[in-house]
Amino acid sequence: MIEVAADKFKSFTIHKGDMVQVIGGKEKGKTGKTLKVLKTKNRIIIEGLNMVKRHTKPNQKNPQGGMVEKEASIHYSNVLLLCPKCNKGVRVKASLDKSKKKQRACSKCSTVI
């Protein structure tokens, strides 16, 4: 029998292009823009954070090869969405707008994100 991880179908409140704040790990307290959301792995890649060095062979894109710095992923539980009004990481609640469309809102100040 095939077992499917329960987290695989979980809906994320964080999307590509959102501003987020890291709340755990070596990058704790820093903020950045999300570049990619990896739903199947429950991880998020944030611009300029969690940089790692990668040894690469010469190729057409990088003819010299060598060490390249790039962003590594962070688990989504270590990240909070950044509220523009509160100016800090907050939890998100779901609310409906006038056309009955679901939207994300700050749980503290109820500002739509």
C-alpha distances in whole Angstrom, upper triangle without the diagonal:
4,6,10,13,15,18,17,19,21,25,27,31,32,33,34,38,38,40,38,39,38,37,36,36,39,40,40,43,43,42,41,40,36,36,32,29,26,23,20,21,23,27,30,33,36,39,42,39,37,39,38,40,38,40,40,41,44,43,45,44,45,47,48,45,45,43,42,41,39,37,33,31,31,28,29,29,32,34,36,37,41,43,46,48,47,47,44,41,39,36,36,36,35,38,39,42,45,43,40,38,36,37,37,40,41,40,44,46,44,45,43,41
4,7,10,13,15,14,15,18,22,24,28,29,29,30,34,34,37,35,36,34,34,33,33,36,37,37,39,39,39,37,36,32,32,28,25,22,19,16,18,20,23,26,29,33,36,38,36,34,36,35,37,35,37,37,38,41,40,41,40,42,44,45,42,42,40,39,38,35,33,30,27,27,25,25,26,29,31,33,34,38,40,43,45,44,44,41,37,36,34,33,33,32,35,37,39,42,40,37,35,33,34,34,37,38,38,41,43,41,42,40,38
4,7,9,12,11,13,15,19,21,25,26,27,28,32,32,34,32,33,31,31,30,30,33,34,34,36,36,36,35,34,30,30,26,23,20,17,14,16,17,20,24,27,30,34,36,33,32,34,33,35,34,36,36,38,41,40,41,40,41,44,45,41,41,39,37,36,33,31,28,25,25,22,22,23,26,27,29,31,35,37,40,42,41,41,38,34,33,30,30,30,30,33,34,37,40,38,35,33,31,32,31,34,35,34,38,40,38,39,37,35
4,6,9,7,9,12,15,18,21,22,23,25,28,28,30,29,30,28,28,27,28,31,31,31,34,33,33,32,30,27,26,23,20,16,14,11,13,14,17,21,24,27,30,33,31,29,31,31,33,32,34,34,36,39,38,39,38,39,42,43,39,39,37,35,34,31,28,25,22,22,19,19,20,23,24,26,27,31,33,36,39,38,37,35,31,30,27,26,27,26,29,31,34,37,35,32,30,27,28,28,30,31,31,34,37,35,35,33,31
4,5,6,8,10,13,15,19,20,21,23,26,26,28,25,26,25,25,24,24,27,28,28,30,30,29,29,27,24,24,21,17,14,12,9,10,11,14,18,21,24,28,30,28,26,28,28,31,30,33,33,35,38,37,39,37,38,41,42,38,38,35,33,32,29,26,23,19,19,16,16,16,20,21,23,24,28,30,34,36,34,34,31,28,27,24,24,24,24,27,29,32,35,34,31,28,26,26,25,28,29,28,31,34,32,33,31,29
4,5,6,7,11,13,16,18,20,22,25,25,26,24,25,24,24,23,24,28,28,27,29,29,29,28,27,24,24,21,17,15,12,10,12,11,15,18,22,24,28,30,28,27,29,30,32,32,35,36,38,41,39,41,39,40,43,44,40,40,37,35,33,30,27,24,20,19,16,15,15,19,20,21,22,26,28,32,33,32,32,29,26,24,21,21,21,21,24,26,29,32,31,28,26,23,24,23,25,26,25,29,31,29,30,28,27
4,6,5,9,10,13,15,16,19,22,21,23,21,22,20,20,20,21,24,24,24,26,26,25,24,23,20,21,18,14,12,9,8,9,7,11,14,18,21,24,26,24,23,26,26,29,29,32,33,36,38,37,38,36,37,40,41,38,37,34,32,30,26,23,21,17,16,12,11,12,15,16,18,19,23,25,28,30,29,29,26,22,21,18,18,19,19,23,25,28,31,30,27,24,21,21,20,22,23,23,26,28,27,27,26,24
4,6,9,10,14,15,16,18,21,21,23,21,23,22,22,22,23,26,25,26,27,27,26,25,23,19,20,16,13,10,7,5,8,8,11,14,17,20,24,26,25,24,26,26,29,28,31,31,34,36,35,36,34,35,38,39,36,36,33,31,29,26,23,20,17,16,14,13,14,17,18,19,20,24,26,29,31,31,30,28,24,23,21,20,21,20,23,25,28,31,29,27,24,21,22,21,24,25,25,28,30,28,29,26,24
4,6,9,13,14,15,17,21,20,23,22,24,23,24,24,25,28,27,27,28,28,27,25,24,20,21,17,14,12,8,8,11,10,14,16,19,22,25,28,26,26,28,29,32,31,34,34,37,39,37,38,36,37,41,42,39,39,36,34,32,28,25,23,19,19,16,14,16,19,19,20,20,24,25,28,30,30,30,28,24,23,20,18,18,18,21,22,25,28,26,23,21,18,19,19,22,23,23,27,29,26,27,24,23
4,6,10,12,13,16,19,18,20,19,21,20,20,21,23,26,25,24,25,25,24,23,22,18,20,17,13,12,8,9,11,9,12,14,18,20,24,26,25,24,27,28,31,31,34,35,37,39,38,39,36,38,41,42,39,39,36,33,31,27,24,22,18,17,14,12,13,16,16,16,17,20,22,25,27,26,27,24,21,19,16,15,15,15,18,20,23,26,25,22,19,16,17,16,18,20,20,23,25,23,24,21,20
4,7,9,10,14,17,15,18,17,19,19,20,21,23,26,24,24,24,24,22,21,19,16,18,15,12,12,9,11,13,10,13,14,17,19,22,25,24,24,27,28,31,31,35,35,38,39,38,38,36,37,41,42,39,39,36,33,31,27,24,22,18,17,15,12,13,16,15,15,14,18,19,22,24,24,24,22,19,17,14,12,13,12,15,17,19,22,21,19,16,13,13,12,15,17,17,21,22,20,20,18,16
4,5,7,11,13,12,14,13,15,16,17,18,20,23,21,20,21,20,18,17,16,13,15,12,9,10,8,11,12,9,10,10,14,15,18,21,20,21,23,25,28,29,32,33,36,37,36,36,33,35,38,39,36,36,33,30,28,24,20,19,15,14,12,9,11,13,11,11,11,15,16,19,21,21,21,19,15,14,12,10,12,12,15,17,19,23,22,20,17,13,12,11,14,15,16,19,21,19,18,16,14
4,7,10,12,10,12,11,13,15,16,18,20,23,21,20,19,19,16,16,14,12,15,13,11,13,11,15,15,12,13,12,15,15,18,21,20,21,24,26,29,30,34,34,37,39,37,38,35,36,40,40,38,37,34,31,28,25,21,20,17,15,13,10,11,13,11,9,8,11,13,16,18,17,17,16,13,11,9,7,9,9,12,15,17,20,20,18,15,12,10,7,10,11,12,16,17,15,15,13,10
4,7,9,7,9,8,11,12,14,16,18,20,18,17,17,16,14,12,11,8,11,10,8,11,10,14,14,11,11,9,11,11,14,17,16,18,20,23,26,27,30,31,34,35,34,34,31,32,36,37,34,34,31,27,25,21,18,17,14,13,12,8,11,12,9,8,7,10,12,14,17,17,16,15,12,12,10,9,12,12,15,17,19,23,22,21,17,14,12,10,12,12,14,17,18,17,16,13,10
4,6,6,9,10,13,15,17,19,21,22,20,20,19,18,15,13,10,7,9,8,7,10,10,14,15,12,11,9,11,11,13,17,17,18,20,23,26,26,30,30,33,34,32,32,29,30,34,35,33,32,30,26,24,20,17,17,14,14,14,11,14,15,12,11,9,12,14,16,19,19,18,17,15,15,14,12,15,14,17,18,19,22,22,20,17,14,12,11,14,15,17,20,20,19,17,14,11
4,6,9,10,14,15,18,20,21,22,19,20,20,17,14,11,8,5,6,6,6,10,11,15,15,14,12,9,9,9,11,15,15,17,18,21,23,24,27,27,30,30,29,28,25,27,30,32,29,29,27,23,21,17,15,15,13,14,15,12,16,16,13,13,11,13,15,16,20,21,19,18,16,17,17,16,18,18,20,21,22,25,24,23,19,17,15,14,17,18,20,23,23,21,19,17,13
4,7,9,13,15,18,20,21,22,19,20,19,16,13,9,6,5,6,8,10,13,15,18,19,17,15,11,11,9,10,13,14,17,18,21,24,24,28,28,31,31,29,29,25,27,31,32,30,30,27,23,21,18,15,16,15,15,17,15,18,17,14,14,11,12,14,14,18,19,17,17,15,17,17,16,19,19,20,22,21,25,24,24,20,18,16,14,16,17,20,22,22,20,18,15,12
4,6,10,13,16,18,20,21,17,17,16,14,10,8,6,6,9,10,10,14,15,19,19,16,14,11,11,10,11,14,14,17,19,22,25,26,30,30,33,34,32,32,29,30,34,34,32,32,29,25,22,19,16,17,15,15,15,13,15,15,11,10,7,8,10,11,14,15,13,13,12,13,14,13,16,16,18,20,20,23,23,23,19,17,14,12,13,13,16,18,18,17,15,13,9
4,7,10,13,16,18,18,15,15,13,11,7,6,5,6,10,12,13,16,17,21,20,17,15,12,12,9,10,12,12,15,18,21,24,26,29,30,33,34,33,33,29,30,34,34,32,31,28,25,22,19,16,17,15,14,15,13,15,14,10,9,6,6,8,9,13,13,10,10,9,11,13,13,16,18,20,22,22,25,26,25,22,19,16,13,14,13,16,17,17,17,15,14,10
4,7,10,12,14,15,12,11,10,9,6,6,6,7,11,12,12,15,16,20,18,15,13,10,11,8,10,12,11,14,16,20,23,25,29,30,33,34,34,34,30,31,35,35,32,31,28,25,21,18,15,15,13,12,13,10,12,10,6,6,4,5,9,10,13,13,10,9,7,9,11,12,16,17,20,22,23,27,27,26,23,20,17,14,14,13,15,16,17,17,15,15,11
4,6,9,12,13,9,8,6,6,4,7,9,10,14,15,15,17,18,21,19,16,14,12,12,10,12,12,11,13,16,19,23,25,29,30,34,35,35,36,32,32,36,35,33,31,28,25,21,19,15,16,14,11,12,11,11,9,6,5,6,6,10,12,14,12,10,7,5,9,11,13,17,19,22,25,26,29,30,29,26,23,20,16,16,14,15,16,17,18,17,17,14
4,6,8,9,6,5,5,6,6,8,11,11,14,15,15,16,18,20,18,15,12,11,11,9,12,12,9,10,14,17,21,23,27,28,32,34,34,35,31,31,35,34,32,30,26,24,20,18,14,13,12,9,10,9,9,6,5,6,9,10,13,15,18,16,13,10,8,11,13,15,19,21,24,27,29,32,33,31,29,25,22,19,19,17,18,18,20,21,20,20,17
4,7,9,8,5,6,8,9,12,15,15,18,18,17,19,19,21,19,16,14,13,14,13,16,16,13,13,17,19,23,25,29,31,35,37,37,38,35,34,38,37,35,33,29,27,23,21,17,16,14,11,11,10,8,5,6,7,10,11,14,17,19,16,14,10,8,10,12,15,18,21,24,28,29,33,34,32,30,26,23,20,19,17,17,17,20,21,21,21,19
4,7,7,5,8,10,12,14,16,16,19,19,18,18,19,21,18,15,13,13,14,14,16,16,12,12,15,17,21,23,27,29,33,35,36,37,34,34,37,36,33,31,27,25,22,20,16,15,13,9,9,10,8,5,7,10,13,15,18,21,22,20,18,14,12,14,15,18,21,24,27,31,32,36,37,35,32,29,26,23,22,20,20,21,23,25,25,25,22
4,6,5,9,10,13,15,17,17,19,19,18,18,20,21,18,16,13,14,14,13,16,15,11,9,13,14,18,20,24,27,30,33,33,35,32,31,34,33,30,28,24,22,19,18,15,13,12,9,10,12,11,7,10,13,16,17,21,23,25,23,20,17,15,17,18,21,25,27,31,34,36,39,40,38,35,31,29,26,26,24,24,24,27,28,28,28,25
4,6,9,10,13,14,17,17,19,20,20,20,22,23,20,18,16,15,15,14,15,13,10,8,11,12,16,19,22,25,29,31,32,34,31,29,33,31,28,25,22,20,17,16,14,12,13,10,12,14,14,11,12,15,18,19,22,24,26,24,21,18,17,20,21,24,27,30,33,36,38,41,42,40,37,34,31,28,28,26,26,27,29,30,29,30,26
4,6,6,9,11,14,14,16,17,18,19,21,23,20,18,15,13,12,11,12,10,7,7,10,13,16,19,23,25,29,31,31,33,29,28,32,31,28,25,22,20,16,15,12,12,12,10,12,13,13,10,10,13,15,15,19,20,23,21,18,15,14,17,19,21,25,28,31,34,35,39,39,38,35,31,28,25,25,23,24,24,26,27,26,26,23
4,6,9,12,15,15,18,19,19,20,22,24,21,18,16,15,15,13,14,13,10,10,14,16,20,23,26,29,32,34,35,36,33,32,35,34,32,29,26,24,20,18,15,15,14,11,12,13,12,8,9,11,14,14,17,19,21,18,16,13,11,14,16,19,23,26,29,32,33,37,38,36,33,30,27,24,23,21,21,21,23,25,24,25,22
4,7,10,14,15,18,20,20,22,23,26,23,20,18,16,16,13,14,14,11,12,15,19,22,25,29,31,35,36,37,37,34,33,37,36,33,31,27,25,21,20,17,17,16,13,15,15,14,10,10,10,12,11,14,16,17,15,12,9,9,13,15,18,22,25,27,31,32,35,36,35,32,29,26,22,21,19,20,19,21,23,22,23,20
4,7,11,13,15,17,18,20,22,25,22,20,17,14,13,10,11,10,8,10,13,16,20,23,26,28,32,33,33,34,31,30,33,33,30,28,25,22,18,17,14,15,14,13,15,14,15,11,10,11,12,11,14,15,17,16,12,10,10,14,17,19,23,25,28,30,31,35,36,35,32,29,25,22,21,19,21,20,22,23,22,22,19
4,7,10,13,15,16,19,20,23,21,19,16,13,12,9,9,9,8,11,14,17,21,23,27,28,32,33,33,33,30,29,33,33,30,29,25,22,19,17,14,15,14,13,15,14,15,12,9,9,10,8,11,12,15,14,10,9,9,12,15,17,20,23,25,28,28,32,32,31,28,26,22,19,19,17,19,19,20,21,19,19,16
4,7,9,12,13,17,19,22,20,18,15,11,10,6,6,7,7,11,13,16,19,21,25,26,29,30,30,30,26,26,30,30,28,27,24,20,17,14,12,13,13,12,14,14,15,13,10,11,10,9,13,13,16,16,13,12,11,14,17,17,21,23,25,27,27,31,31,31,27,25,21,19,19,18,20,21,21,22,20,19,15
4,6,9,11,15,17,20,19,17,14,10,9,6,5,8,9,13,14,17,20,22,25,26,29,30,29,29,25,26,29,30,28,27,24,21,17,15,12,14,13,13,15,13,16,14,11,12,10,10,13,13,17,17,14,14,13,15,17,17,20,21,23,25,25,29,29,28,25,22,19,17,18,18,20,21,22,21,19,18,14
4,6,7,11,13,16,15,14,11,7,6,4,6,10,10,12,14,17,20,20,24,24,28,29,27,27,24,25,29,29,27,26,24,20,17,14,11,12,10,11,12,11,14,13,10,11,10,11,14,15,19,19,17,16,14,16,16,16,19,20,23,24,25,28,28,27,24,21,18,16,18,18,21,22,23,22,20,18,14
4,7,10,13,16,15,14,11,8,6,6,6,10,11,13,13,16,18,18,22,22,25,25,24,24,20,22,25,26,24,24,21,18,15,12,9,11,10,12,14,13,17,16,13,15,14,15,18,19,22,23,20,19,18,19,20,20,23,23,25,27,27,30,29,29,25,23,21,19,21,21,24,26,26,25,23,21,17
4,6,9,12,12,11,9,6,5,7,9,12,13,14,15,16,19,19,22,22,25,26,24,24,21,23,26,27,25,25,22,19,17,13,10,11,9,11,12,11,15,15,13,15,14,16,19,21,24,24,22,21,19,20,20,19,22,22,25,26,27,30,29,28,24,22,20,19,21,22,24,26,27,26,24,22,18
4,6,9,9,8,6,5,6,9,12,15,14,15,16,18,21,21,24,24,27,28,27,27,24,26,29,30,28,27,25,22,19,16,13,12,9,10,10,9,13,13,12,13,13,16,19,21,24,24,22,21,18,18,18,17,19,19,22,24,25,29,27,26,22,20,18,17,20,20,22,25,26,24,23,21,17
4,6,6,6,5,6,8,11,14,17,16,15,17,18,20,20,23,23,26,28,26,27,25,26,29,30,27,27,25,22,20,16,13,12,9,10,9,9,13,14,13,16,16,19,22,24,27,27,25,23,20,21,20,19,21,21,25,26,28,31,30,28,25,22,21,20,22,23,25,27,29,27,26,24,21
4,5,5,7,8,11,14,17,20,19,18,20,21,24,23,26,27,29,31,30,31,28,29,33,34,31,31,28,25,24,20,17,15,12,12,10,9,12,15,14,16,16,20,22,25,27,27,26,24,20,20,19,18,19,19,22,24,26,29,28,26,23,20,19,18,21,22,23,26,28,26,26,23,20
4,6,8,11,13,17,20,22,21,20,22,22,24,23,26,26,29,31,29,30,28,30,33,34,31,30,28,26,24,21,18,16,13,13,11,11,14,16,17,19,20,23,26,28,31,30,29,27,24,24,22,21,23,22,26,27,29,33,31,29,26,23,23,22,25,26,26,29,31,30,29,27,24
4,5,9,11,15,18,20,18,17,19,19,21,21,23,24,27,29,28,30,28,28,32,32,29,28,26,23,22,18,16,13,10,10,8,9,12,14,15,17,19,22,25,28,31,30,28,26,22,23,21,21,23,23,27,29,31,34,33,31,28,25,24,23,25,25,26,29,31,30,29,27,24
4,7,11,13,17,19,17,16,18,19,22,22,25,26,29,32,31,32,29,30,34,34,31,30,27,25,22,19,16,13,9,9,6,6,8,11,11,14,15,19,22,24,27,26,25,22,19,19,17,17,19,20,24,26,28,32,31,28,25,22,21,19,22,22,22,25,27,26,26,24,21
4,7,10,13,15,13,12,15,16,19,19,23,23,27,29,28,29,27,27,31,31,28,27,24,21,19,15,12,10,6,5,4,5,8,9,10,13,14,17,20,23,26,25,23,21,17,18,17,18,20,21,25,27,29,33,32,30,26,23,22,20,22,22,23,25,27,26,26,24,21
4,6,10,12,11,11,13,15,18,18,22,23,26,28,27,28,25,26,29,30,27,26,23,20,17,14,10,9,5,5,6,6,10,9,8,11,12,15,18,20,23,22,20,18,15,17,16,17,20,21,24,26,27,31,30,29,25,22,21,18,20,20,22,24,25,25,23,22,18
4,7,9,8,8,10,12,15,16,19,20,23,25,24,25,22,22,26,26,23,23,20,16,14,10,7,6,4,6,9,9,13,12,10,13,14,15,19,20,24,23,21,19,17,19,19,19,23,24,26,28,29,33,32,31,28,25,23,20,22,22,24,26,27,26,25,23,20
4,6,6,8,10,12,16,17,21,22,25,26,26,26,23,23,27,27,24,23,20,17,14,10,7,8,7,8,11,11,13,12,10,12,12,13,16,18,21,21,18,16,14,17,18,19,22,23,26,28,29,32,32,31,28,25,22,20,21,21,23,24,25,25,23,22,18
4,6,9,9,12,15,16,20,21,24,25,24,24,21,21,25,25,23,22,19,15,12,9,7,9,10,11,14,14,17,15,13,15,14,14,18,18,22,22,18,17,16,19,21,21,25,26,28,30,30,34,34,33,29,27,24,22,23,23,25,26,27,27,24,23,19
4,7,7,10,13,15,18,20,23,24,24,24,21,20,24,23,21,20,17,13,10,8,6,9,11,12,16,16,19,16,14,16,17,16,20,20,23,23,19,18,18,21,23,24,27,29,31,33,34,37,37,36,33,31,28,25,26,25,27,28,28,29,27,26,22
4,6,9,12,15,19,20,24,25,26,26,23,22,26,25,23,21,17,15,11,9,6,8,9,9,13,14,16,13,12,14,15,15,19,20,23,22,19,17,16,19,21,22,26,28,30,33,34,37,37,36,33,30,27,24,25,24,26,26,27,28,26,26,22
4,7,10,13,16,19,22,24,25,26,23,22,25,24,22,20,16,14,10,8,6,5,7,8,11,13,15,12,12,16,17,18,22,23,26,25,22,20,18,21,22,24,27,29,32,35,36,40,39,38,35,32,29,26,27,26,27,28,30,30,29,28,25
4,7,10,13,15,19,21,22,23,20,19,22,21,18,16,12,10,6,5,5,6,9,11,14,17,19,16,16,19,20,21,25,25,29,28,24,22,21,24,26,27,31,32,35,38,38,42,42,41,37,34,32,29,30,29,31,32,33,33,32,31,27
4,6,10,13,16,19,20,22,19,17,20,19,16,13,10,8,6,6,6,6,10,12,15,18,20,18,19,22,23,24,28,29,32,31,28,26,24,27,28,30,33,35,38,40,41,45,44,43,40,37,34,32,33,32,34,35,36,37,35,34,30
4,7,10,13,15,17,19,17,15,17,16,12,10,6,6,4,7,9,9,13,16,19,22,24,22,22,26,27,28,31,32,35,34,31,29,28,31,32,34,37,38,41,43,44,48,47,46,43,40,38,35,37,36,37,38,40,40,38,37,34
4,6,10,13,14,17,15,13,15,14,10,8,5,5,6,7,10,10,14,17,20,23,25,23,24,27,28,30,33,34,38,37,34,32,30,33,34,35,38,39,42,44,45,48,47,46,43,40,38,36,38,37,39,40,42,42,40,39,35
4,7,10,12,15,14,12,13,11,8,6,4,6,9,11,14,14,17,20,23,26,29,27,28,31,32,33,37,38,41,40,37,36,34,37,38,39,42,43,46,48,48,52,51,50,46,44,42,40,42,41,43,44,45,45,44,42,38
4,7,8,12,11,9,10,9,5,5,6,7,10,12,15,16,19,22,25,28,30,29,29,33,33,34,38,39,42,42,39,37,36,38,39,40,43,43,46,48,48,52,50,50,46,44,42,40,42,42,44,45,46,46,44,43,39
4,6,10,10,8,8,8,5,7,9,10,14,15,18,19,22,26,28,31,34,33,33,36,37,38,41,42,46,45,42,41,39,42,42,43,46,46,49,51,51,54,53,52,48,46,45,43,45,45,47,49,50,50,48,46,42
4,7,8,6,5,5,4,7,10,11,15,16,20,21,24,28,31,33,36,35,35,38,38,39,42,43,46,46,43,42,41,43,44,44,47,48,50,51,52,55,53,53,49,47,46,44,46,46,49,50,51,51,48,46,43
4,6,5,5,8,7,10,13,13,16,17,20,21,24,28,31,33,36,35,34,37,37,38,41,42,45,46,42,42,40,43,43,43,46,46,49,50,50,53,51,51,47,45,44,43,45,45,48,50,50,49,47,45,41
4,6,5,9,9,13,15,14,18,18,21,23,25,29,32,34,37,36,35,38,37,38,41,41,45,46,42,42,41,43,44,43,46,46,48,49,49,51,50,50,46,45,43,42,45,45,48,50,50,49,47,44,41
4,6,9,9,12,13,12,15,15,18,20,23,26,29,31,34,33,32,34,34,35,38,37,41,42,39,38,37,39,40,40,43,43,45,46,46,48,47,47,43,42,40,39,41,42,45,46,46,46,43,41,37
4,6,6,9,10,9,13,14,17,19,23,26,29,31,34,33,32,35,35,35,38,38,42,42,39,38,37,40,41,41,44,44,47,48,48,51,49,49,45,44,42,41,43,43,45,47,47,47,44,42,39
4,6,9,12,12,16,17,21,23,26,30,33,35,38,36,36,39,38,39,42,42,46,46,43,42,41,44,45,45,48,48,50,52,52,54,53,53,49,48,46,44,47,47,49,51,51,51,48,46,42
4,7,10,11,15,17,21,23,26,29,33,35,38,36,36,38,39,39,42,42,46,46,42,42,41,44,45,45,48,49,51,53,53,56,55,54,51,49,47,45,47,47,49,51,51,51,49,47,43
4,7,8,12,14,18,19,23,26,29,32,35,33,33,36,36,37,40,40,44,44,40,39,38,41,42,43,46,47,49,51,51,54,53,52,49,47,45,43,45,45,47,48,49,49,47,45,41
4,7,10,13,17,18,22,25,28,30,33,31,31,34,35,36,39,40,43,43,39,38,37,40,41,42,45,46,49,50,51,54,53,53,49,47,45,43,44,44,46,47,48,48,46,45,41
4,7,10,13,15,18,21,25,27,30,28,28,31,32,32,36,36,40,39,36,34,33,36,38,39,42,43,46,48,48,52,51,50,46,44,42,40,41,41,43,44,45,45,43,42,38
4,6,10,12,16,19,22,25,27,25,25,28,29,29,33,33,37,36,33,31,30,33,35,35,39,40,42,44,45,48,47,47,43,41,38,36,38,37,39,41,41,42,39,38,34
4,7,9,13,16,19,22,24,22,22,25,25,26,29,30,33,33,29,28,27,30,31,32,36,37,40,42,42,45,45,44,40,38,36,33,35,34,36,37,38,38,36,35,31
4,7,10,13,17,18,21,19,19,22,22,23,27,27,31,30,27,26,24,27,28,29,32,33,36,38,39,42,41,40,37,34,32,30,32,31,33,34,35,35,33,32,28
4,7,9,13,15,17,16,15,18,19,20,23,24,28,27,24,22,21,23,24,25,29,30,33,35,35,39,38,37,34,31,29,27,28,27,29,31,32,32,30,29,25
4,7,10,13,15,14,14,17,19,20,24,25,29,28,25,23,21,23,24,25,28,29,32,34,36,39,39,37,34,31,29,26,28,27,29,30,32,32,30,29,25
4,7,9,12,11,11,15,16,18,22,24,27,26,23,21,18,20,21,21,25,26,29,31,33,36,36,34,31,28,26,23,25,25,26,28,29,29,28,27,23
4,6,8,7,8,12,14,16,20,22,25,23,21,18,16,17,18,19,22,24,27,30,31,35,35,33,30,27,24,22,23,22,23,25,27,27,26,25,22
4,5,6,7,11,13,16,20,22,25,23,22,19,15,17,16,17,20,22,25,28,30,34,34,31,28,25,23,20,22,21,22,24,26,26,25,24,21
4,5,5,8,10,14,17,20,22,21,19,17,13,14,13,14,16,18,22,24,26,30,30,28,25,21,19,17,18,18,18,20,23,22,22,21,18
4,6,8,11,14,17,20,22,20,19,16,12,12,11,13,16,18,22,25,27,31,31,29,26,22,20,17,18,17,17,19,22,22,22,21,19
4,7,10,13,16,19,21,19,17,14,11,12,12,14,18,20,24,27,29,33,33,31,28,24,22,19,19,18,18,19,22,22,22,22,19
4,7,9,13,16,18,16,14,11,8,10,10,12,15,18,21,24,26,30,30,28,25,22,19,16,16,15,15,17,19,19,19,18,16
4,6,9,13,14,13,12,9,5,6,7,9,12,15,18,21,23,26,27,25,23,19,16,13,13,11,12,13,15,16,15,15,12
4,6,10,12,11,10,8,5,6,7,7,11,13,16,19,20,23,24,23,20,17,14,10,10,9,11,12,13,13,12,12,9
4,6,9,8,6,5,4,6,9,10,13,15,17,20,20,24,25,24,22,19,15,12,11,9,11,12,12,13,11,11,9
4,6,5,5,6,6,6,9,9,12,14,15,18,18,22,23,22,20,18,14,11,9,6,9,9,9,10,8,9,7
4,6,5,8,9,10,13,13,15,17,17,19,19,22,24,23,21,19,15,13,11,9,13,12,10,11,8,9,8
4,5,8,11,11,13,13,15,17,17,19,19,22,24,24,22,20,16,14,11,9,12,10,8,10,7,10,9
4,6,8,8,11,12,15,17,18,21,21,24,26,26,24,21,18,15,12,9,10,8,7,10,9,12,11
4,7,9,13,14,17,19,20,23,23,26,28,27,25,23,19,16,14,11,13,11,11,13,11,13,12
4,6,10,12,15,18,20,23,24,27,29,28,26,23,19,16,14,10,12,11,12,14,13,14,13
4,7,10,13,16,18,22,23,26,28,26,24,21,17,14,12,9,11,11,12,13,13,14,12
4,6,10,13,15,19,20,24,25,24,22,18,15,11,10,6,7,7,10,11,11,12,11
4,7,10,13,17,19,22,24,22,20,16,13,10,9,6,6,8,11,11,12,12,11
4,7,10,13,15,19,20,18,16,12,10,6,6,5,5,9,10,9,10,9,9
4,7,10,13,16,18,15,14,10,8,6,5,6,6,9,11,8,10,10,10
4,7,10,14,14,12,10,7,6,5,6,9,9,13,13,10,11,9,10
4,7,10,11,9,8,6,5,6,7,10,10,13,13,9,10,9,11
4,7,8,5,5,5,6,9,9,13,14,16,16,12,12,10,12
4,6,5,6,7,7,10,11,14,16,18,16,12,12,10,12
4,5,7,10,11,14,14,18,19,21,19,15,15,13,16
4,5,9,11,14,16,19,21,23,22,18,17,15,17
4,7,9,13,14,18,19,22,21,17,17,14,16
4,6,10,13,16,18,21,20,16,16,12,14
4,7,10,13,15,18,17,14,14,11,12
4,7,10,12,15,15,11,10,7,8
4,7,9,12,12,9,9,6,6
4,6,9,8,5,5,4,5
4,5,6,5,5,6,7
4,6,6,8,10,11
4,6,8,11,12
4,6,9,11
4,6,9
4,6
4
